[in-house]
Amino acid sequence: MYRIKQTCVALLLSLALIPAAQAMDYWTGGIGSESRMEAPVHNTKVEFSARDGAYLADIDFTLSRESGEVLVQGVADGPWLIIDLPDGSYRLTGTLQSSQEVQAITFRVSGQSRQTLGMRFNP
């Protein structure tokens, strides 16, 4: 019985150490009309583009709470990042892989409203 308790405690501790960044679902895409039609509807959409308005892909991103807690990290393989977030304040940092240019935005999610945010780079 003692061995089972040790195993359960070890399992629970290992689960607690899994980074929160892997726990939140998100969708990236938006290249072509077919991909855009498959996009989920969530409360927050970020569009990655060049300053001239051309859509960009291959953006490394990190989404954090205002407290600094990282919620999700990934690579946007298209110009859209779509995610459903609870009410709160957030910071999104994006790095354009081709130039290593970094951009960051802060934003709030409140109530049932949906928002589209933009992040513009100089490729």
MODELLER restraints for C-alpha pairs under 7 A, 6 or more apart:
rsr = mdl.restraints
at = mdl.atoms
rsr.add(forms.Gaussian(group=physical.xy_distance, feature=features.Distance(at['CA:20:A'], at['CA:70:A']), mean=6.78, stdev=0.5))
rsr.add(forms.Gaussian(group=physical.xy_distance, feature=features.Distance(at['CA:20:A'], at['CA:71:A']), mean=5.47, stdev=0.5))
rsr.add(forms.Gaussian(group=physical.xy_distance, feature=features.Distance(at['CA:21:A'], at['CA:70:A']), mean=5.71, stdev=0.5))
rsr.add(forms.Gaussian(group=physical.xy_distance, feature=features.Distance(at['CA:21:A'], at['CA:71:A']), mean=4.28, stdev=0.5))
rsr.add(forms.Gaussian(group=physical.xy_distance, feature=features.Distance(at['CA:21:A'], at['CA:72:A']), mean=3.74, stdev=0.5))
rsr.add(forms.Gaussian(group=physical.xy_distance, feature=features.Distance(at['CA:21:A'], at['CA:73:A']), mean=5.87, stdev=0.5))
rsr.add(forms.Gaussian(group=physical.xy_distance, feature=features.Distance(at['CA:22:A'], at['CA:72:A']), mean=6.01, stdev=0.5))
rsr.add(forms.Gaussian(group=physical.xy_distance, feature=features.Distance(at['CA:24:A'], at['CA:71:A']), mean=6.68, stdev=0.5))
rsr.add(forms.Gaussian(group=physical.xy_distance, feature=features.Distance(at['CA:24:A'], at['CA:72:A']), mean=6.22, stdev=0.5))
rsr.add(forms.Gaussian(group=physical.xy_distance, feature=features.Distance(at['CA:25:A'], at['CA:83:A']), mean=6.94, stdev=0.5))
rsr.add(forms.Gaussian(group=physical.xy_distance, feature=features.Distance(at['CA:26:A'], at['CA:82:A']), mean=5.82, stdev=0.5))
rsr.add(forms.Gaussian(group=physical.xy_distance, feature=features.Distance(at['CA:26:A'], at['CA:83:A']), mean=4.75, stdev=0.5))
rsr.add(forms.Gaussian(group=physical.xy_distance, feature=features.Distance(at['CA:27:A'], at['CA:81:A']), mean=5.78, stdev=0.5))
rsr.add(forms.Gaussian(group=physical.xy_distance, feature=features.Distance(at['CA:27:A'], at['CA:82:A']), mean=5.14, stdev=0.5))
rsr.add(forms.Gaussian(group=physical.xy_distance, feature=features.Distance(at['CA:27:A'], at['CA:83:A']), mean=6.51, stdev=0.5))
rsr.add(forms.Gaussian(group=physical.xy_distance, feature=features.Distance(at['CA:28:A'], at['CA:76:A']), mean=5.26, stdev=0.5))
rsr.add(forms.Gaussian(group=physical.xy_distance, feature=features.Distance(at['CA:28:A'], at['CA:77:A']), mean=6.00, stdev=0.5))
rsr.add(forms.Gaussian(group=physical.xy_distance, feature=features.Distance(at['CA:28:A'], at['CA:78:A']), mean=5.77, stdev=0.5))
rsr.add(forms.Gaussian(group=physical.xy_distance, feature=features.Distance(at['CA:28:A'], at['CA:80:A']), mean=5.33, stdev=0.5))
rsr.add(forms.Gaussian(group=physical.xy_distance, feature=features.Distance(at['CA:28:A'], at['CA:81:A']), mean=4.56, stdev=0.5))
rsr.add(forms.Gaussian(group=physical.xy_distance, feature=features.Distance(at['CA:28:A'], at['CA:82:A']), mean=6.30, stdev=0.5))
rsr.add(forms.Gaussian(group=physical.xy_distance, feature=features.Distance(at['CA:29:A'], at['CA:35:A']), mean=6.35, stdev=0.5))
rsr.add(forms.Gaussian(group=physical.xy_distance, feature=features.Distance(at['CA:29:A'], at['CA:76:A']), mean=6.94, stdev=0.5))
rsr.add(forms.Gaussian(group=physical.xy_distance, feature=features.Distance(at['CA:29:A'], at['CA:77:A']), mean=5.73, stdev=0.5))
rsr.add(forms.Gaussian(group=physical.xy_distance, feature=features.Distance(at['CA:29:A'], at['CA:78:A']), mean=3.93, stdev=0.5))
rsr.add(forms.Gaussian(group=physical.xy_distance, feature=features.Distance(at['CA:29:A'], at['CA:79:A']), mean=6.08, stdev=0.5))
rsr.add(forms.Gaussian(group=physical.xy_distance, feature=features.Distance(at['CA:29:A'], at['CA:80:A']), mean=5.38, stdev=0.5))
rsr.add(forms.Gaussian(group=physical.xy_distance, feature=features.Distance(at['CA:29:A'], at['CA:81:A']), mean=7.00, stdev=0.5))
rsr.add(forms.Gaussian(group=physical.xy_distance, feature=features.Distance(at['CA:30:A'], at['CA:36:A']), mean=4.63, stdev=0.5))
rsr.add(forms.Gaussian(group=physical.xy_distance, feature=features.Distance(at['CA:30:A'], at['CA:78:A']), mean=5.39, stdev=0.5))
rsr.add(forms.Gaussian(group=physical.xy_distance, feature=features.Distance(at['CA:30:A'], at['CA:79:A']), mean=5.78, stdev=0.5))
rsr.add(forms.Gaussian(group=physical.xy_distance, feature=features.Distance(at['CA:30:A'], at['CA:80:A']), mean=5.58, stdev=0.5))
rsr.add(forms.Gaussian(group=physical.xy_distance, feature=features.Distance(at['CA:31:A'], at['CA:78:A']), mean=5.65, stdev=0.5))
rsr.add(forms.Gaussian(group=physical.xy_distance, feature=features.Distance(at['CA:31:A'], at['CA:79:A']), mean=6.91, stdev=0.5))
rsr.add(forms.Gaussian(group=physical.xy_distance, feature=features.Distance(at['CA:42:A'], at['CA:82:A']), mean=6.43, stdev=0.5))
rsr.add(forms.Gaussian(group=physical.xy_distance, feature=features.Distance(at['CA:42:A'], at['CA:83:A']), mean=5.68, stdev=0.5))
rsr.add(forms.Gaussian(group=physical.xy_distance, feature=features.Distance(at['CA:42:A'], at['CA:84:A']), mean=4.79, stdev=0.5))
rsr.add(forms.Gaussian(group=physical.xy_distance, feature=features.Distance(at['CA:43:A'], at['CA:83:A']), mean=6.74, stdev=0.5))
rsr.add(forms.Gaussian(group=physical.xy_distance, feature=features.Distance(at['CA:43:A'], at['CA:84:A']), mean=5.19, stdev=0.5))
rsr.add(forms.Gaussian(group=physical.xy_distance, feature=features.Distance(at['CA:43:A'], at['CA:85:A']), mean=6.72, stdev=0.5))
rsr.add(forms.Gaussian(group=physical.xy_distance, feature=features.Distance(at['CA:43:A'], at['CA:113:A']), mean=6.43, stdev=0.5))
rsr.add(forms.Gaussian(group=physical.xy_distance, feature=features.Distance(at['CA:43:A'], at['CA:114:A']), mean=4.15, stdev=0.5))
rsr.add(forms.Gaussian(group=physical.xy_distance, feature=features.Distance(at['CA:43:A'], at['CA:115:A']), mean=6.12, stdev=0.5))
rsr.add(forms.Gaussian(group=physical.xy_distance, feature=features.Distance(at['CA:44:A'], at['CA:82:A']), mean=5.83, stdev=0.5))
rsr.add(forms.Gaussian(group=physical.xy_distance, feature=features.Distance(at['CA:44:A'], at['CA:83:A']), mean=5.46, stdev=0.5))
rsr.add(forms.Gaussian(group=physical.xy_distance, feature=features.Distance(at['CA:44:A'], at['CA:84:A']), mean=6.03, stdev=0.5))
rsr.add(forms.Gaussian(group=physical.xy_distance, feature=features.Distance(at['CA:44:A'], at['CA:114:A']), mean=5.87, stdev=0.5))
rsr.add(forms.Gaussian(group=physical.xy_distance, feature=features.Distance(at['CA:44:A'], at['CA:115:A']), mean=5.18, stdev=0.5))
rsr.add(forms.Gaussian(group=physical.xy_distance, feature=features.Distance(at['CA:44:A'], at['CA:116:A']), mean=6.06, stdev=0.5))
rsr.add(forms.Gaussian(group=physical.xy_distance, feature=features.Distance(at['CA:45:A'], at['CA:80:A']), mean=6.69, stdev=0.5))
rsr.add(forms.Gaussian(group=physical.xy_distance, feature=features.Distance(at['CA:45:A'], at['CA:81:A']), mean=5.65, stdev=0.5))
rsr.add(forms.Gaussian(group=physical.xy_distance, feature=features.Distance(at['CA:45:A'], at['CA:82:A']), mean=4.44, stdev=0.5))
rsr.add(forms.Gaussian(group=physical.xy_distance, feature=features.Distance(at['CA:45:A'], at['CA:83:A']), mean=6.52, stdev=0.5))
rsr.add(forms.Gaussian(group=physical.xy_distance, feature=features.Distance(at['CA:45:A'], at['CA:115:A']), mean=6.30, stdev=0.5))
rsr.add(forms.Gaussian(group=physical.xy_distance, feature=features.Distance(at['CA:45:A'], at['CA:116:A']), mean=4.72, stdev=0.5))
rsr.add(forms.Gaussian(group=physical.xy_distance, feature=features.Distance(at['CA:45:A'], at['CA:117:A']), mean=6.16, stdev=0.5))
rsr.add(forms.Gaussian(group=physical.xy_distance, feature=features.Distance(at['CA:46:A'], at['CA:80:A']), mean=5.62, stdev=0.5))
rsr.add(forms.Gaussian(group=physical.xy_distance, feature=features.Distance(at['CA:46:A'], at['CA:81:A']), mean=5.07, stdev=0.5))
rsr.add(forms.Gaussian(group=physical.xy_distance, feature=features.Distance(at['CA:46:A'], at['CA:82:A']), mean=6.45, stdev=0.5))
rsr.add(forms.Gaussian(group=physical.xy_distance, feature=features.Distance(at['CA:46:A'], at['CA:116:A']), mean=5.69, stdev=0.5))
rsr.add(forms.Gaussian(group=physical.xy_distance, feature=features.Distance(at['CA:46:A'], at['CA:117:A']), mean=4.65, stdev=0.5))
rsr.add(forms.Gaussian(group=physical.xy_distance, feature=features.Distance(at['CA:46:A'], at['CA:118:A']), mean=5.48, stdev=0.5))
rsr.add(forms.Gaussian(group=physical.xy_distance, feature=features.Distance(at['CA:47:A'], at['CA:79:A']), mean=5.46, stdev=0.5))
rsr.add(forms.Gaussian(group=physical.xy_distance, feature=features.Distance(at['CA:47:A'], at['CA:80:A']), mean=4.78, stdev=0.5))
rsr.add(forms.Gaussian(group=physical.xy_distance, feature=features.Distance(at['CA:47:A'], at['CA:81:A']), mean=6.64, stdev=0.5))
rsr.add(forms.Gaussian(group=physical.xy_distance, feature=features.Distance(at['CA:47:A'], at['CA:117:A']), mean=6.23, stdev=0.5))
rsr.add(forms.Gaussian(group=physical.xy_distance, feature=features.Distance(at['CA:47:A'], at['CA:118:A']), mean=4.86, stdev=0.5))
rsr.add(forms.Gaussian(group=physical.xy_distance, feature=features.Distance(at['CA:47:A'], at['CA:119:A']), mean=6.23, stdev=0.5))
rsr.add(forms.Gaussian(group=physical.xy_distance, feature=features.Distance(at['CA:48:A'], at['CA:55:A']), mean=6.05, stdev=0.5))
rsr.add(forms.Gaussian(group=physical.xy_distance, feature=features.Distance(at['CA:48:A'], at['CA:56:A']), mean=5.49, stdev=0.5))
rsr.add(forms.Gaussian(group=physical.xy_distance, feature=features.Distance(at['CA:48:A'], at['CA:79:A']), mean=4.84, stdev=0.5))
rsr.add(forms.Gaussian(group=physical.xy_distance, feature=features.Distance(at['CA:48:A'], at['CA:80:A']), mean=6.38, stdev=0.5))
rsr.add(forms.Gaussian(group=physical.xy_distance, feature=features.Distance(at['CA:48:A'], at['CA:118:A']), mean=6.11, stdev=0.5))
rsr.add(forms.Gaussian(group=physical.xy_distance, feature=features.Distance(at['CA:48:A'], at['CA:119:A']), mean=5.02, stdev=0.5))
rsr.add(forms.Gaussian(group=physical.xy_distance, feature=features.Distance(at['CA:48:A'], at['CA:120:A']), mean=6.03, stdev=0.5))
rsr.add(forms.Gaussian(group=physical.xy_distance, feature=features.Distance(at['CA:49:A'], at['CA:55:A']), mean=4.22, stdev=0.5))
rsr.add(forms.Gaussian(group=physical.xy_distance, feature=features.Distance(at['CA:49:A'], at['CA:56:A']), mean=4.80, stdev=0.5))
rsr.add(forms.Gaussian(group=physical.xy_distance, feature=features.Distance(at['CA:49:A'], at['CA:79:A']), mean=6.78, stdev=0.5))
rsr.add(forms.Gaussian(group=physical.xy_distance, feature=features.Distance(at['CA:49:A'], at['CA:119:A']), mean=6.39, stdev=0.5))
rsr.add(forms.Gaussian(group=physical.xy_distance, feature=features.Distance(at['CA:49:A'], at['CA:120:A']), mean=4.95, stdev=0.5))
rsr.add(forms.Gaussian(group=physical.xy_distance, feature=features.Distance(at['CA:49:A'], at['CA:121:A']), mean=6.27, stdev=0.5))
rsr.add(forms.Gaussian(group=physical.xy_distance, feature=features.Distance(at['CA:50:A'], at['CA:56:A']), mean=6.50, stdev=0.5))
rsr.add(forms.Gaussian(group=physical.xy_distance, feature=features.Distance(at['CA:50:A'], at['CA:120:A']), mean=5.18, stdev=0.5))
rsr.add(forms.Gaussian(group=physical.xy_distance, feature=features.Distance(at['CA:50:A'], at['CA:121:A']), mean=4.76, stdev=0.5))
rsr.add(forms.Gaussian(group=physical.xy_distance, feature=features.Distance(at['CA:50:A'], at['CA:122:A']), mean=5.71, stdev=0.5))
rsr.add(forms.Gaussian(group=physical.xy_distance, feature=features.Distance(at['CA:50:A'], at['CA:123:A']), mean=6.44, stdev=0.5))
rsr.add(forms.Gaussian(group=physical.xy_distance, feature=features.Distance(at['CA:51:A'], at['CA:120:A']), mean=5.47, stdev=0.5))
rsr.add(forms.Gaussian(group=physical.xy_distance, feature=features.Distance(at['CA:51:A'], at['CA:121:A']), mean=5.86, stdev=0.5))
rsr.add(forms.Gaussian(group=physical.xy_distance, feature=features.Distance(at['CA:51:A'], at['CA:122:A']), mean=6.10, stdev=0.5))
rsr.add(forms.Gaussian(group=physical.xy_distance, feature=features.Distance(at['CA:55:A'], at['CA:79:A']), mean=5.50, stdev=0.5))
rsr.add(forms.Gaussian(group=physical.xy_distance, feature=features.Distance(at['CA:56:A'], at['CA:78:A']), mean=6.69, stdev=0.5))
rsr.add(forms.Gaussian(group=physical.xy_distance, feature=features.Distance(at['CA:56:A'], at['CA:79:A']), mean=5.13, stdev=0.5))
rsr.add(forms.Gaussian(group=physical.xy_distance, feature=features.Distance(at['CA:57:A'], at['CA:76:A']), mean=6.01, stdev=0.5))
rsr.add(forms.Gaussian(group=physical.xy_distance, feature=features.Distance(at['CA:57:A'], at['CA:77:A']), mean=5.16, stdev=0.5))
rsr.add(forms.Gaussian(group=physical.xy_distance, feature=features.Distance(at['CA:57:A'], at['CA:78:A']), mean=4.36, stdev=0.5))
rsr.add(forms.Gaussian(group=physical.xy_distance, feature=features.Distance(at['CA:57:A'], at['CA:79:A']), mean=5.07, stdev=0.5))
rsr.add(forms.Gaussian(group=physical.xy_distance, feature=features.Distance(at['CA:58:A'], at['CA:75:A']), mean=6.12, stdev=0.5))
rsr.add(forms.Gaussian(group=physical.xy_distance, feature=features.Distance(at['CA:58:A'], at['CA:76:A']), mean=5.44, stdev=0.5))
rsr.add(forms.Gaussian(group=physical.xy_distance, feature=features.Distance(at['CA:58:A'], at['CA:77:A']), mean=5.10, stdev=0.5))
rsr.add(forms.Gaussian(group=physical.xy_distance, feature=features.Distance(at['CA:58:A'], at['CA:78:A']), mean=6.79, stdev=0.5))
rsr.add(forms.Gaussian(group=physical.xy_distance, feature=features.Distance(at['CA:58:A'], at['CA:96:A']), mean=6.48, stdev=0.5))
rsr.add(forms.Gaussian(group=physical.xy_distance, feature=features.Distance(at['CA:58:A'], at['CA:97:A']), mean=5.97, stdev=0.5))
rsr.add(forms.Gaussian(group=physical.xy_distance, feature=features.Distance(at['CA:59:A'], at['CA:75:A']), mean=5.45, stdev=0.5))
rsr.add(forms.Gaussian(group=physical.xy_distance, feature=features.Distance(at['CA:59:A'], at['CA:76:A']), mean=5.09, stdev=0.5))
rsr.add(forms.Gaussian(group=physical.xy_distance, feature=features.Distance(at['CA:59:A'], at['CA:94:A']), mean=6.00, stdev=0.5))
rsr.add(forms.Gaussian(group=physical.xy_distance, feature=features.Distance(at['CA:59:A'], at['CA:95:A']), mean=5.42, stdev=0.5))
rsr.add(forms.Gaussian(group=physical.xy_distance, feature=features.Distance(at['CA:59:A'], at['CA:96:A']), mean=4.72, stdev=0.5))
rsr.add(forms.Gaussian(group=physical.xy_distance, feature=features.Distance(at['CA:59:A'], at['CA:97:A']), mean=5.89, stdev=0.5))
rsr.add(forms.Gaussian(group=physical.xy_distance, feature=features.Distance(at['CA:60:A'], at['CA:74:A']), mean=5.85, stdev=0.5))
rsr.add(forms.Gaussian(group=physical.xy_distance, feature=features.Distance(at['CA:60:A'], at['CA:75:A']), mean=4.42, stdev=0.5))
rsr.add(forms.Gaussian(group=physical.xy_distance, feature=features.Distance(at['CA:60:A'], at['CA:76:A']), mean=6.42, stdev=0.5))
rsr.add(forms.Gaussian(group=physical.xy_distance, feature=features.Distance(at['CA:60:A'], at['CA:94:A']), mean=5.53, stdev=0.5))
rsr.add(forms.Gaussian(group=physical.xy_distance, feature=features.Distance(at['CA:60:A'], at['CA:95:A']), mean=5.05, stdev=0.5))
rsr.add(forms.Gaussian(group=physical.xy_distance, feature=features.Distance(at['CA:60:A'], at['CA:96:A']), mean=6.55, stdev=0.5))
rsr.add(forms.Gaussian(group=physical.xy_distance, feature=features.Distance(at['CA:60:A'], at['CA:97:A']), mean=6.78, stdev=0.5))
rsr.add(forms.Gaussian(group=physical.xy_distance, feature=features.Distance(at['CA:61:A'], at['CA:73:A']), mean=5.61, stdev=0.5))
rsr.add(forms.Gaussian(group=physical.xy_distance, feature=features.Distance(at['CA:61:A'], at['CA:74:A']), mean=5.52, stdev=0.5))
rsr.add(forms.Gaussian(group=physical.xy_distance, feature=features.Distance(at['CA:61:A'], at['CA:75:A']), mean=5.99, stdev=0.5))
rsr.add(forms.Gaussian(group=physical.xy_distance, feature=features.Distance(at['CA:61:A'], at['CA:92:A']), mean=6.90, stdev=0.5))
rsr.add(forms.Gaussian(group=physical.xy_distance, feature=features.Distance(at['CA:61:A'], at['CA:93:A']), mean=5.51, stdev=0.5))
rsr.add(forms.Gaussian(group=physical.xy_distance, feature=features.Distance(at['CA:61:A'], at['CA:94:A']), mean=4.34, stdev=0.5))
rsr.add(forms.Gaussian(group=physical.xy_distance, feature=features.Distance(at['CA:61:A'], at['CA:95:A']), mean=6.37, stdev=0.5))
rsr.add(forms.Gaussian(group=physical.xy_distance, feature=features.Distance(at['CA:62:A'], at['CA:72:A']), mean=5.93, stdev=0.5))
rsr.add(forms.Gaussian(group=physical.xy_distance, feature=features.Distance(at['CA:62:A'], at['CA:73:A']), mean=4.42, stdev=0.5))
rsr.add(forms.Gaussian(group=physical.xy_distance, feature=features.Distance(at['CA:62:A'], at['CA:74:A']), mean=6.75, stdev=0.5))
rsr.add(forms.Gaussian(group=physical.xy_distance, feature=features.Distance(at['CA:62:A'], at['CA:92:A']), mean=5.73, stdev=0.5))
rsr.add(forms.Gaussian(group=physical.xy_distance, feature=features.Distance(at['CA:62:A'], at['CA:93:A']), mean=5.29, stdev=0.5))
rsr.add(forms.Gaussian(group=physical.xy_distance, feature=features.Distance(at['CA:62:A'], at['CA:94:A']), mean=6.63, stdev=0.5))
rsr.add(forms.Gaussian(group=physical.xy_distance, feature=features.Distance(at['CA:63:A'], at['CA:70:A']), mean=6.01, stdev=0.5))
rsr.add(forms.Gaussian(group=physical.xy_distance, feature=features.Distance(at['CA:63:A'], at['CA:71:A']), mean=5.67, stdev=0.5))
rsr.add(forms.Gaussian(group=physical.xy_distance, feature=features.Distance(at['CA:63:A'], at['CA:72:A']), mean=5.35, stdev=0.5))
rsr.add(forms.Gaussian(group=physical.xy_distance, feature=features.Distance(at['CA:63:A'], at['CA:73:A']), mean=6.36, stdev=0.5))
rsr.add(forms.Gaussian(group=physical.xy_distance, feature=features.Distance(at['CA:63:A'], at['CA:91:A']), mean=5.85, stdev=0.5))
rsr.add(forms.Gaussian(group=physical.xy_distance, feature=features.Distance(at['CA:63:A'], at['CA:92:A']), mean=4.55, stdev=0.5))
rsr.add(forms.Gaussian(group=physical.xy_distance, feature=features.Distance(at['CA:63:A'], at['CA:93:A']), mean=6.60, stdev=0.5))
rsr.add(forms.Gaussian(group=physical.xy_distance, feature=features.Distance(at['CA:64:A'], at['CA:70:A']), mean=4.22, stdev=0.5))
rsr.add(forms.Gaussian(group=physical.xy_distance, feature=features.Distance(at['CA:64:A'], at['CA:71:A']), mean=5.27, stdev=0.5))
rsr.add(forms.Gaussian(group=physical.xy_distance, feature=features.Distance(at['CA:64:A'], at['CA:90:A']), mean=5.65, stdev=0.5))
rsr.add(forms.Gaussian(group=physical.xy_distance, feature=features.Distance(at['CA:64:A'], at['CA:91:A']), mean=5.28, stdev=0.5))
rsr.add(forms.Gaussian(group=physical.xy_distance, feature=features.Distance(at['CA:64:A'], at['CA:92:A']), mean=6.45, stdev=0.5))
rsr.add(forms.Gaussian(group=physical.xy_distance, feature=features.Distance(at['CA:65:A'], at['CA:71:A']), mean=6.96, stdev=0.5))
rsr.add(forms.Gaussian(group=physical.xy_distance, feature=features.Distance(at['CA:65:A'], at['CA:89:A']), mean=6.08, stdev=0.5))
rsr.add(forms.Gaussian(group=physical.xy_distance, feature=features.Distance(at['CA:65:A'], at['CA:90:A']), mean=4.52, stdev=0.5))
rsr.add(forms.Gaussian(group=physical.xy_distance, feature=features.Distance(at['CA:65:A'], at['CA:91:A']), mean=6.31, stdev=0.5))
rsr.add(forms.Gaussian(group=physical.xy_distance, feature=features.Distance(at['CA:66:A'], at['CA:89:A']), mean=5.27, stdev=0.5))
rsr.add(forms.Gaussian(group=physical.xy_distance, feature=features.Distance(at['CA:66:A'], at['CA:90:A']), mean=5.06, stdev=0.5))
rsr.add(forms.Gaussian(group=physical.xy_distance, feature=features.Distance(at['CA:66:A'], at['CA:91:A']), mean=6.45, stdev=0.5))
rsr.add(forms.Gaussian(group=physical.xy_distance, feature=features.Distance(at['CA:86:A'], at['CA:109:A']), mean=6.80, stdev=0.5))
rsr.add(forms.Gaussian(group=physical.xy_distance, feature=features.Distance(at['CA:87:A'], at['CA:109:A']), mean=4.76, stdev=0.5))
rsr.add(forms.Gaussian(group=physical.xy_distance, feature=features.Distance(at['CA:87:A'], at['CA:110:A']), mean=4.81, stdev=0.5))
rsr.add(forms.Gaussian(group=physical.xy_distance, feature=features.Distance(at['CA:87:A'], at['CA:111:A']), mean=6.59, stdev=0.5))
rsr.add(forms.Gaussian(group=physical.xy_distance, feature=features.Distance(at['CA:88:A'], at['CA:108:A']), mean=5.63, stdev=0.5))
rsr.add(forms.Gaussian(group=physical.xy_distance, feature=features.Distance(at['CA:88:A'], at['CA:109:A']), mean=5.36, stdev=0.5))
rsr.add(forms.Gaussian(group=physical.xy_distance, feature=features.Distance(at['CA:88:A'], at['CA:110:A']), mean=6.72, stdev=0.5))
rsr.add(forms.Gaussian(group=physical.xy_distance, feature=features.Distance(at['CA:89:A'], at['CA:107:A']), mean=5.81, stdev=0.5))
rsr.add(forms.Gaussian(group=physical.xy_distance, feature=features.Distance(at['CA:89:A'], at['CA:108:A']), mean=4.38, stdev=0.5))
rsr.add(forms.Gaussian(group=physical.xy_distance, feature=features.Distance(at['CA:89:A'], at['CA:109:A']), mean=6.46, stdev=0.5))
rsr.add(forms.Gaussian(group=physical.xy_distance, feature=features.Distance(at['CA:90:A'], at['CA:106:A']), mean=5.59, stdev=0.5))
rsr.add(forms.Gaussian(group=physical.xy_distance, feature=features.Distance(at['CA:90:A'], at['CA:107:A']), mean=5.41, stdev=0.5))
rsr.add(forms.Gaussian(group=physical.xy_distance, feature=features.Distance(at['CA:90:A'], at['CA:108:A']), mean=6.12, stdev=0.5))
rsr.add(forms.Gaussian(group=physical.xy_distance, feature=features.Distance(at['CA:91:A'], at['CA:104:A']), mean=6.95, stdev=0.5))
rsr.add(forms.Gaussian(group=physical.xy_distance, feature=features.Distance(at['CA:91:A'], at['CA:105:A']), mean=5.70, stdev=0.5))
rsr.add(forms.Gaussian(group=physical.xy_distance, feature=features.Distance(at['CA:91:A'], at['CA:106:A']), mean=4.31, stdev=0.5))
rsr.add(forms.Gaussian(group=physical.xy_distance, feature=features.Distance(at['CA:91:A'], at['CA:107:A']), mean=6.45, stdev=0.5))
rsr.add(forms.Gaussian(group=physical.xy_distance, feature=features.Distance(at['CA:92:A'], at['CA:104:A']), mean=5.54, stdev=0.5))
rsr.add(forms.Gaussian(group=physical.xy_distance, feature=features.Distance(at['CA:92:A'], at['CA:105:A']), mean=5.40, stdev=0.5))
rsr.add(forms.Gaussian(group=physical.xy_distance, feature=features.Distance(at['CA:92:A'], at['CA:106:A']), mean=6.35, stdev=0.5))
rsr.add(forms.Gaussian(group=physical.xy_distance, feature=features.Distance(at['CA:93:A'], at['CA:103:A']), mean=5.78, stdev=0.5))
rsr.add(forms.Gaussian(group=physical.xy_distance, feature=features.Distance(at['CA:93:A'], at['CA:104:A']), mean=4.25, stdev=0.5))
rsr.add(forms.Gaussian(group=physical.xy_distance, feature=features.Distance(at['CA:93:A'], at['CA:105:A']), mean=6.61, stdev=0.5))
rsr.add(forms.Gaussian(group=physical.xy_distance, feature=features.Distance(at['CA:94:A'], at['CA:102:A']), mean=5.64, stdev=0.5))
rsr.add(forms.Gaussian(group=physical.xy_distance, feature=features.Distance(at['CA:94:A'], at['CA:103:A']), mean=5.32, stdev=0.5))
rsr.add(forms.Gaussian(group=physical.xy_distance, feature=features.Distance(at['CA:94:A'], at['CA:104:A']), mean=6.20, stdev=0.5))
rsr.add(forms.Gaussian(group=physical.xy_distance, feature=features.Distance(at['CA:95:A'], at['CA:101:A']), mean=5.50, stdev=0.5))
rsr.add(forms.Gaussian(group=physical.xy_distance, feature=features.Distance(at['CA:95:A'], at['CA:102:A']), mean=4.42, stdev=0.5))
rsr.add(forms.Gaussian(group=physical.xy_distance, feature=features.Distance(at['CA:95:A'], at['CA:103:A']), mean=6.48, stdev=0.5))
rsr.add(forms.Gaussian(group=physical.xy_distance, feature=features.Distance(at['CA:96:A'], at['CA:102:A']), mean=6.62, stdev=0.5))
rsr.add(forms.Gaussian(group=physical.xy_distance, feature=features.Distance(at['CA:99:A'], at['CA:123:A']), mean=6.44, stdev=0.5))
rsr.add(forms.Gaussian(group=physical.xy_distance, feature=features.Distance(at['CA:103:A'], at['CA:119:A']), mean=6.93, stdev=0.5))
